[in-house]
Amino acid sequence: EANSYAIYVSGEVKNPGVLRIRSETTLLKTIIAVGGFTEWANKRKILIITKENGKEKRIIANYNKIVDGDVPDIVINRGDTIIVR
């Protein structure tokens, strides 16, 4: 699809795969879009692989802390990979 972004979601989510979106999104919205977590998901250690200044960067996100408002939601950009263990 023209003007779309692809992000990749793998691991313990209900519908892993390539997710096409029209603009940047957030981790919470991405988890909703893939149907949520499986019962085995570790919501406290979600790996996000992104690029920053041309270099790969790895971020560990805690879904529970984002939902509780303890930390801000994470922006997901085109080409990012999210792995739920």
Secondary structure, DSSP 8 states (H G I E B T S, - for coil): -TT-EEEEEEESBSS-EEEEESS-EEHHHHHHHTT-B-TT--TT-EEEEEEETTEEEEEEE-HHHHHHTSS---EE-TT-EEEE-
